[in-house]
Amino acid sequence: MEKFSEAHTSIQWVGGTAGCPVIAADGTRPGDPGRECTALRASIDRAVADGEITVSHVELPTGAGIPRLH
């Protein structure tokens, strides 16, 4: 697992979300905005706060440093 900023948390489910009772109970469908497991997000945020997961700050190129397609 890797976080690229304090705000960034992206989770990819393997085998669908049927195994998550939070998502299963909230009535959302795949692709719905805001669809997430709030319990998992809280767990990740807690792990970051406890230093169990570090935040990797990725610096993206800007200006002339951005690769151009020809």
Secondary structure as UniProt FT lines:
FT   TURN            18..19
FT   HELIX           21..26
FT   TURN            30..31
FT   TURN            33..34
FT   HELIX           38..49
FT   TURN            50..51
FT   HELIX           63..65
//
